[in-house]
Amino acid sequence: MQARAIAAGLAEFGIGAADWSAAFDPQAAAVVLRVDTPRGLYALAIPAPGQSFPVRHRGMRIGTLDCRRTYGTADSYTAALFAAFLRDRAALSIPGRDVHHAPQNMA
């Protein structure tokens, strides 16, 4: 259920229902949210309460999100961190958020 709530938050970052799935992963021994990206499939495991959210790519653990599964951690916050994690690995382009405007001399 939490994986679906996080996936709903990913819609803000351009990840639609056709791009994700949620299921139990025996390798991770947890429910995972899988996101299909141009760079392959990424899986966010839903950990035990109090633990960090691990991320897997091609079956290997490649990092964790900078938050823990607690009652105070909003699913939308977890979704934003996961989207940023994917963006930082060039697996996701966030429309309107990847543009860096250079300061212009108005004189």
Backbone bond lengths (Angstrom), bond angles and torsions (degrees), N, CA, C in turn:
res aa  C-N    CA-C-N  psi(-1)  N-CA   C-N-CA  omega(-1)  CA-C   N-CA-C  phi
1 M - - - 1.436 - - 1.535 110.11 -
2 Q 1.318 117.60 -41.20 1.453 120.17 178.96 1.521 111.15 -67.45
3 A 1.315 118.17 -34.19 1.467 120.81 177.89 1.520 110.18 -61.83
4 R 1.317 117.62 -40.21 1.468 120.71 178.40 1.519 111.42 -68.22
5 A 1.313 117.69 -36.57 1.474 121.07 177.76 1.527 110.45 -66.00
6 I 1.315 117.17 -40.15 1.466 120.52 177.17 1.524 109.64 -66.10
7 A 1.338 116.89 -41.84 1.466 120.93 178.55 1.520 111.01 -61.06
8 A 1.319 117.96 -37.44 1.464 120.92 177.70 1.526 110.14 -61.95
9 G 1.321 117.56 -36.18 1.459 121.59 176.79 1.518 112.90 -69.67
10 L 1.323 117.00 -25.28 1.464 120.36 179.02 1.523 112.42 -71.73
11 A 1.326 117.67 -18.01 1.468 120.99 179.07 1.522 110.96 -58.80
12 E 1.316 117.27 -32.71 1.470 121.74 178.04 1.530 111.63 -61.77
13 F 1.330 116.38 -23.41 1.457 121.63 -177.23 1.528 112.11 -104.30
14 G 1.324 116.81 15.06 1.451 121.37 174.93 1.512 115.62 87.61
15 I 1.324 117.58 11.31 1.463 121.04 177.36 1.516 107.54 -98.96
16 G 1.328 116.32 105.29 1.450 121.92 -177.33 1.516 112.58 -88.58
17 A 1.323 115.01 178.31 1.463 121.44 -177.55 1.531 112.53 -61.94
18 A 1.318 117.76 -26.79 1.466 120.76 179.02 1.529 112.10 -74.89
19 D 1.334 117.39 -13.57 1.468 121.50 -174.95 1.524 114.01 -99.21
20 W 1.333 119.05 -5.05 1.450 119.88 -176.85 1.525 111.33 -135.01
21 S 1.322 114.92 161.32 1.460 122.26 172.83 1.523 107.78 -149.97
22 A 1.315 115.48 157.01 1.462 121.11 178.66 1.522 108.40 -129.05
23 A 1.323 116.35 134.75 1.466 121.36 -179.78 1.524 109.38 -164.09
24 F 1.322 115.59 166.68 1.459 120.48 174.55 1.520 108.48 -78.63
25 D 1.314 116.38 130.94 1.464 122.17 179.05 1.524 108.29 -111.26
26 P 1.339 118.11 112.78 1.465 119.56 -178.90 1.525 113.44 -63.88
27 Q 1.335 117.74 -30.12 1.470 120.31 179.62 1.527 110.51 -65.98
28 A 1.330 116.67 -40.75 1.461 120.83 178.97 1.524 111.63 -86.98
29 A 1.340 116.90 -13.58 1.467 123.15 -176.74 1.528 110.71 55.59
30 A 1.336 115.01 41.29 1.463 120.72 -178.94 1.530 109.52 -159.64
31 V 1.302 115.20 165.66 1.459 120.23 170.38 1.521 106.84 -74.02
32 V 1.330 116.49 135.96 1.460 120.20 179.53 1.519 110.09 -125.04
33 L 1.301 114.01 149.61 1.462 122.86 172.47 1.516 105.50 -103.21
34 R 1.329 117.07 113.27 1.462 121.67 -179.20 1.513 109.29 -99.20
35 V 1.323 115.89 131.71 1.464 121.91 179.42 1.525 108.12 -121.22
36 D 1.325 114.84 124.37 1.459 121.02 178.37 1.526 108.28 -86.80
37 T 1.325 116.62 121.28 1.462 122.41 -178.80 1.527 108.82 -123.96
38 P 1.328 117.50 168.54 1.467 119.23 175.56 1.534 113.33 -60.13
39 R 1.313 117.96 -20.68 1.468 121.56 -179.89 1.529 112.56 -100.48
40 G 1.321 116.69 12.27 1.457 120.48 177.20 1.513 112.59 115.08
41 L 1.310 114.87 -173.50 1.452 122.70 -176.40 1.528 110.29 -89.60
42 Y 1.323 116.13 128.19 1.464 122.51 175.46 1.523 107.54 -113.59
43 A 1.317 117.17 142.26 1.460 121.61 -177.92 1.525 109.94 -126.06
44 L 1.323 115.22 125.58 1.462 122.15 175.50 1.520 106.94 -102.59
45 A 1.328 117.12 115.18 1.465 121.50 -179.71 1.524 109.46 -83.87
46 I 1.326 115.68 141.23 1.459 121.44 175.35 1.526 106.23 -91.03
47 P 1.333 117.56 108.10 1.466 120.78 -173.08 1.532 112.61 -82.54
48 A 1.304 114.66 177.19 1.462 120.77 172.71 1.538 108.45 -66.64
49 P 1.329 118.07 153.17 1.467 119.76 178.46 1.527 111.72 -53.31
50 G 1.330 114.85 137.19 1.457 121.80 179.51 1.519 114.42 91.62
51 Q 1.333 117.87 -10.45 1.458 122.20 -178.19 1.529 111.45 -98.39
52 S 1.331 116.34 159.09 1.465 122.15 176.07 1.524 109.91 -77.02
53 F 1.336 115.77 156.89 1.462 122.36 179.57 1.531 109.52 -84.49
54 P 1.340 119.44 110.08 1.464 120.51 178.03 1.527 111.16 -80.46
55 V 1.332 115.08 149.29 1.463 121.91 177.47 1.520 108.27 -119.18
56 R 1.349 115.26 135.02 1.466 121.66 179.55 1.525 109.25 -119.34
57 H 1.325 114.59 148.80 1.458 121.85 175.04 1.524 106.66 -143.22
58 R 1.326 115.78 125.99 1.468 121.63 -177.65 1.523 112.25 55.32
59 G 1.328 115.21 38.12 1.459 121.26 176.67 1.509 115.85 81.54
60 M 1.329 117.20 -4.79 1.465 120.56 -178.11 1.525 110.44 -109.49
61 R 1.306 115.91 140.78 1.459 120.61 175.57 1.520 107.82 -72.86
62 I 1.334 117.03 122.28 1.462 120.56 -176.75 1.527 112.95 -113.12
63 G 1.308 117.83 -1.60 1.451 119.86 178.17 1.513 111.79 161.61
64 T 1.335 114.67 -176.56 1.462 121.48 176.38 1.517 108.72 -136.62
65 L 1.310 115.13 157.70 1.465 119.82 175.03 1.520 108.86 -78.87
66 D 1.317 115.61 156.02 1.464 121.06 -179.20 1.521 111.43 -85.14
67 C 1.324 115.84 47.91 1.466 120.51 174.69 1.520 107.93 -154.00
68 R 1.311 115.05 163.97 1.457 121.21 179.33 1.524 109.39 -117.13
69 R 1.313 115.65 156.46 1.459 120.06 177.01 1.529 108.42 -78.97
70 T 1.312 115.15 102.53 1.459 122.02 176.88 1.519 108.15 -135.91
71 Y 1.315 115.78 168.69 1.458 119.59 178.54 1.519 111.37 -66.56
72 G 1.317 117.81 -24.40 1.454 121.92 -178.95 1.522 114.43 -86.16
73 T 1.325 118.13 -8.19 1.460 121.10 -179.34 1.523 109.19 -90.71
74 A 1.311 116.20 113.27 1.466 121.02 -178.73 1.525 110.56 -71.05
75 D 1.320 115.63 143.91 1.460 120.56 178.20 1.527 111.02 -62.37
76 S 1.324 117.23 -33.53 1.468 120.42 178.89 1.531 110.30 -66.35
77 Y 1.324 117.53 -34.55 1.471 121.54 177.04 1.530 109.94 -67.05
78 T 1.325 116.58 -43.64 1.459 121.02 177.50 1.521 110.12 -61.75
79 A 1.339 117.06 -41.46 1.467 121.24 178.06 1.521 110.79 -61.58
80 A 1.325 117.63 -42.28 1.468 121.18 179.44 1.529 110.68 -64.41
81 L 1.318 117.19 -41.32 1.468 120.25 178.22 1.526 111.48 -65.93
82 F 1.340 117.18 -39.10 1.460 120.42 178.75 1.531 110.00 -67.21
83 A 1.330 117.68 -40.98 1.470 120.55 177.23 1.524 110.38 -62.27
84 A 1.330 117.65 -41.07 1.470 121.07 177.83 1.525 110.63 -65.51
85 F 1.330 117.18 -38.50 1.466 121.85 177.40 1.526 109.44 -59.89
86 L 1.333 116.80 -46.30 1.466 120.98 179.36 1.524 111.21 -65.98
87 R 1.320 116.97 -41.08 1.468 120.91 178.54 1.520 110.93 -61.52
88 D 1.311 117.40 -42.35 1.462 121.80 -178.77 1.530 112.40 -65.21
89 R 1.298 117.14 -20.79 1.463 121.26 177.72 1.518 111.79 -102.31
90 A 1.318 116.71 16.04 1.468 124.48 179.00 1.519 112.19 58.35
91 A 1.326 116.88 27.44 1.455 121.37 178.92 1.528 111.20 -97.50
92 L 1.328 116.61 -7.26 1.459 120.89 -176.84 1.517 108.99 -148.58
93 S 1.293 115.00 132.37 1.459 121.02 173.73 1.518 106.81 -107.13
94 I 1.302 116.83 117.28 1.459 120.73 -178.47 1.513 108.37 -91.61
95 P 1.346 117.57 111.38 1.465 120.72 -177.27 1.523 111.63 -59.37
96 G 1.341 114.82 131.76 1.459 120.03 177.24 1.508 114.84 77.49
97 R 1.319 117.61 -5.53 1.463 120.23 -178.35 1.507 112.62 -116.56
98 D 1.323 116.73 -8.33 1.461 120.34 -179.86 1.526 112.16 -97.03
99 V 1.301 116.62 0.09 1.460 120.74 -177.10 1.519 108.73 -86.50
100 H 1.327 115.74 127.15 1.460 121.29 176.73 1.515 107.78 -112.09
101 H 1.304 115.63 112.38 1.452 119.84 -178.57 1.545 109.37 -84.33
102 A 1.311 115.09 128.59 1.456 119.77 176.76 1.519 108.63 -81.24
103 P 1.311 116.71 139.80 1.467 117.84 178.00 1.525 110.67 -63.11
104 Q 1.291 114.88 141.30 1.462 120.06 -178.72 1.518 108.93 -113.05
105 N 1.317 114.45 141.93 1.464 120.48 177.26 1.523 107.14 -80.68
106 M 1.311 116.05 115.51 1.459 120.70 -176.30 1.534 111.47 -91.38
107 A 1.339 118.42 1.58 1.472 120.70 -177.60 1.493 111.27 -79.38
